[in-house]
Amino acid sequence: MRKLLCLAAALILASFSYAPAWAWGCSGHEVVALIARQELQTLDQQHRTQVLPQVERLLALQDHDYPHRYCGDLHLDPMAFWATWADDHRAADPSTGPWHYWDIPLSQTSPATLPQYCAEGCVVQALEQQIATLRDKSRPDAERSIALLWVLHLVGDMHQPLHEEDNNDRGGNCVPVSFLDHKAEQRPNGGYGPNLHGVWDTDLVEKIGGIHRKSPNASMEVSLFAARLEHDNATLIRHSASAPVDLIAWANQAHQVARTVVYSDLQPPIASETATAQAGSCAPAPAEYFARHEAAGAGYVAEARPAVERQLSLAGTRLADVLYTALR
């Protein structure tokens, strides 16, 4: 029954426009939140502040056993548990779908600025609004708690490169890709899997992080991956922590990763479309890409690894920066 409910939820979420709800997947969002928690703790210790306790207090206002949760509860820190709430909420309120991405054309080489590509809302705009609510201590704690849930999630989303681009392919959703020994196949709902977006959401993260969601050790695997990223990218994290909060710059940086890594390292590489208009559906693009036999093999994993680890690390430390700036 649990498998059937998860499948039903996944199919419902997949019907919404553009990017799937699971940017970075369950594991990626949890890793980002765990890095952010450690960074908040460090900042509090350095500056004798109490930001992390404020975060924990606001999260404690939420019902842990809320319905329609997709990601299994690995009994991680509350920040990690709540980092995926916004995707579940998207199923209940599809109008929030555009909050998770920013459709910068893959072909664009100059930095995007608001309000470009944000007519229906976008991740940068949504974050600006939710951060403002979180910061405003005159607002009811219930509102600030919900704003915190959004911030926990959306900072992660904006660092997933395929949430900051579009190539007439719904952010890579319309690009069937064979991943390692998993061949691209047509699914019963008419889509294809694996696809490029899903590979970056989940497959790469869990392959690189050594995470197996169905394993009894999944909680430890997620925690160890977060700790390894903190250690291996300590210099990057320290440098990022000293930089100002700049949502637009962060989004454009993720967009460049899409340009220079995500599409260009595929075999065969995929070029930028010269003219872009957000695709309303994948037809007939998946059939065209399926015939190209796009593949992300072991070489692709090796080439993508630095970018995946960097984006997760940046997302974690920048999430801490956003929260610390809003709540100190």
Secondary structure, 3 states (H helix, E strand, C coil): CHHHHHHHHHHHHHCCCCCCCCCCHHHHHHHHHHHHHHHHHHHHHHHCCCHHHHHHHHHCCCCCCCCCCCCCCCCCCHHHHHCCHHHHHHHHCHHHHHHHCCCCECCCCCCCCCCCCCCCCCHHHHHHHHHHHHHCCCCCHHHHHHHHHHHHHHHHHCCCHHHCCECCCCCCCCCECEECCECCEECCCCCEECEHHHHHHHHHHHHHHCCCCCCCCHHHHHHHHHHHHHHHCHHHHHHHHCCCCCHHHHHHHHHHHHHHHHCCCCECCCCCCCCCCCCCCCCCHHHHHHHHCCEECHHHHHHHHHHHHHHHHHHHHHHHHHHHHHHC
